[in-house]
Amino acid sequence: MLEVQHLYRSYRGIPAIQDVSFRVAPGEVVGFLGPNGAGKSTTVKIITGMLRPNDGHVLFEGQDIEKDMVAFRAAFGYVPEEAHLYTYLSGLEYLQLVGRLRGLNEALIEAKATNLLRLLNLESWQYSPISTYSKGMRQRVLIAAALLHDPKLLIFDEPLSGLDVVSGRLFKDLLELLAAQSKAVLYISHVLEVVERVCSRVIVIAKGRVLADAPPSELTSVMSLPNLESVFAQLVEQQDTRQTAEQMIEVMQYV
């Protein structure tokens, strides 16, 4: 369904991503992992049409997304890492706006929006301005907005940010059911234990290049490591965090 082909993008001559390629098929929840500055955000911005690559293509259902960006945007739902919302709107008004932009009729918007807000425990807040919402409540509004038009592709960038335990558990169950509905899901997160549990495949990117693309169990088995966190640390050559923490304590205690 989604195919990323040999993406390259640089900023002022410095490569941000190089030859990034992968696929997300219907029914797959694919984790997209990498340290800060690895190229995840650049890749996601290109996939969502917010940024153009210097080279390479993004295909959706076999068609280059740039040929009909309006149709492509109507086919995916996106929860960004940062909750940029019109905070003067209420939760219901925001979903109504999103529904209209997606071309849904008013009766369908009203039914879907009110029910999603109810199921996400936002019913009593639906008429309150988003400026009064907590971070977790804003995140739930974004999740509702992403689901509103029944998209074929969903892109979740750190979706658990700000969510409480119950909402987080609900979201994990939702991912499983979205896959069962043959939705293609690209899941970006630093919470690796959740990625290991919910993702059928993981893509690891570092320094702008894809280092691995395989099921979590396959990566841990091939590399003879106990969990995905250990695999990730070895692949991206992360620093010895324990040693660094000890050095920070030493600096803190300078006299």
N, C-alpha and C positions, 0 to 999 in steps of 0.2 A: 504493500500500500504506500508507505513512505520510503523513498530511496534517496539517500544522500550520496552524490557521486563526486569524488575527488575535489572537495571544496578547498579553496585557498583564499585567504584574506590576510592582508597586511595593513598596518597603520604606520604611515610615514616610513615606509620601506622595511619595517620590522614585521616578520611573519607572526600572525596571531594563531592561525591554523594552517596546516599543510597536508594536502592529500587526505582529507577526512572523508571516509566512506563508510556507510552502514545502511542497514534496512530495518524497518519495523513492520512486521506483517500483522494482519488482522488477528486478534486474539492474543497478541503478545504484550506483555508488560516488560519493557526494556529499560534497564537502569543505565543512566549516563553519568559516569563518575569522573572526577578529576580534582586535583588540588586547585586552590585559588590561582587564577591566571593561566589555567591550562588551556583555555579556549572554549570552554562550555558555553559561556554567555554569547560569544561571537557566533558559534554554531547555531544556537537556538534563535538568535536574532535573524540569521539568514534563513532558517527553516520557516520562521513565522512571517517572513517578508519585510522585516523592519530594517534589514541591511542587505546589500547586494554583495555577492562574492566577487573577488577579482578573477576567479576561475572556478569551474565546476558548476554542477547543477543540483537542484532539488526536484525530484519527481514525486507526484502524488497520483496514484492510480495510473501510472505510466506516462503522465503528462507533465511537462515542465511547468512549475507553479507560476512562472513569470508570464506565461501565455494567457492566464486568466486568474489574476490574483484575487479578484472579487469572489469568484466561485470557490477558490481554495480557502479563503478566510471563512467562508460560510460552512466549510466542511470540518474545521478543527475548533477545539476549545482549548484555551490557554490560561493557566494560572501562573502569573509571573512571580519571580522571587520577591519583588517589592510591590506592595499593595497600593498601586496608584489608582485612587478612586475619586469620584466627584463627591467630596465629603459633605457638600451642602444638600445632596439628595438623600432621601431615605433609602433603606435597603430595597424596598419594593420599587421605588422610582428608578433606582439604578438598574434593576433587573428588567423593568419595563423598557428602559432606554436600550439595553442590550438586545432585548427581544425585537424591538422595532428595527434596530440596525441589522438584525439577522433576517428580517423580512417575515416574521411571524405575525399572524393576525391577532387582534387585541384580545379576543376571548381566550385564545390559546396561551398568550402571554400571561394573562391574569391567572389562569388555572395553574400553569406551570410555576410561575413565580411564587404565588401564595403557598402552594404545596411544598416547594423546595425550602422556602423559608421556615415553614412549620416543621419539616423533617430535620432541619438543621438547628432547631431550637431558637429560631429568630422571630417567631410569630409575634411575640409581644413587643418586639423592637422594629417591626417592619415599617412603621410610620415615623420612626425617629431618625434624625439626620445621622449619616454615617460618621460624622465628626464626633459623635458621642459613643461610638462603638469601640470596644477593646480590639487589640491586634488580632486575637483569635476570631472575634466576630467578623472582622473585615475579611479575614481569610476564608471564612465560611461563605460570605457573600461572593467572593471570587470563584469559589468552587461551584456555587449555584449558577453563576453566570457562565461558567465553562460548560456546564451540562445542559443549559436551558434549551438549546437548539438541537439536541440529540446528535452531536458530531460523530464522525467516523474516526477521527484522530484526536487524541487528547495529549497535551503537553503540560506536565506538572513540574514546576521549578520550585523546589523546597516547599511542597504543599503543606507539610506538617508544622511549619513555622508558626508559633503562637497558639497552636491548637492544644486543648486540654486532653487528658488521657482518653476520655470517652469519645471525643471528636476524632482523635487520632485513630482509635480502634475502628470507628465507623468508616473512616477513610480507607483503611487497609481492607476492610470487607468490601467497600465500594470498588476498589481496584480489581479484586478477584472477580466480582460480578461484571465489571466492564469488559474484562477479558473474555468472560463467558458469553458476552453479547457481541463478540467479534470486533470490539473496538481495538484500535492500535494505540498503545500508550507509551509515551516516552517520559521516563521518570527521572528527574534530576534531584539528587539529594546527597548530603554528607552523612546521613544517618544510615550507616552501612549495615547494621543488623536488620533494619527494616527492608533495605534493598535486597539483602540476601534471602529474606523470607518471601517477598512479594514478586520479585522479578524472575522471569524465565530466562533472561539473558542479561549480561552486563557488558557495557562498553566502557573501557578505561582510557582516558585521554590525558596526556601530560605533554607540556611544552609544544602544544599545538598538533600533536600526532596521536593517532589511535594506537595504543599499545596492546590491547586485548579486546576480544569480542567473543564471549562464550558463556554458557550457563555458569552460575556461581559454583555449583558442585564440581563442575569440570575444572575450573580454575584452581579450586582448593586441592583437588585430587592431583592434577598434573604438577602443581608446585609444591605438593606435600606440606601444605600449611593448614592450620586448624580452622580458619574462618576467612571471610572476605576482607575483613579489616587488615589482616596480615598480608594477604595477597596484594591489596591496594598499596600498602606501605612499601612492599618490596618492588612492585612495578614502577612506582613513581619515585623511588629512591628517597623516601622521606627521611628526615633527620631522626636521630635517636632522641625521642621526646623526653624520655626519663632523664637522660644526661643533660639535655637543655634545661629542663625544669630545675634540676639540682644546681646548675650554674646560675639560674635566675635567683634562686634562694641565696646563693653566695653573694651575688651582687646586691640583693636587697639588704643583706646584713653587713655591708661595708660600714666601717666606723672610721 
